[in-house]
Amino acid sequence: MQQPPPLPPSNPYAAPSARIDDFDSGQMELGDRLMRLVAKIVDWMIIMAVVAIIAVVAAIALPAMQKNGGSEEAVAIIVGSIALAAFLAILIVNLVLLHRYGQTIGKRLFKLRIVRVDGSHCSLLRIIFARWLPVTVLSAIPLLGYIFSLVDPLMIFRTDQRCMHDLIADTIVIKA
């Protein structure tokens, strides 16, 4: 009787196997829900403070310029230019902070940081195109946008404290 050929050292028909290390979230401490809320409020307060300052300047400048013979259009152009410059300044500062540290001004004040779920640095493009843009677009859809705008922040009460925008972008907010 003839012996069958020996089996190869590995089975070419076996399912592939790979060593998978589970991510240990214990390495990073998740950002506190309250601190995330306060950081968001601070970010909005900075924007609202700039808007209020521009509104006060416009309210003072409009009558003064009209008394001196200036037109409303000139005042509107000046105030609009100041508003645009202030908005761009806040945007640029936040984008630089997000790119370098994964933080906005509010998150930096409260020592919070946006990172990928594996703990690696989150790129600015991911923050803009996966974390911010989908939420903004979905929130703009009539009727559905209201529901999404409510569900997104309420998801922070899940055990992993990730909102919808965190799930979409594969990010978490941790203590820095």
Protein Blocks (a to p, Z undefined) as FASTA:
>chain_A
ZZdddddfbdfkbccddddddddfklpccddfklmmmmmmmmmmmmmmmmmmmmmmmmmm
mmmmmmnopafklmmmmmmmmmmmmmmmmmmmmmmmmmmnopafklmmnopacddfkopa
cdfklmmmmmmmmmmmmmmpghjlmmmmmmmmmmmmpmnopafklmmnopacddZZ
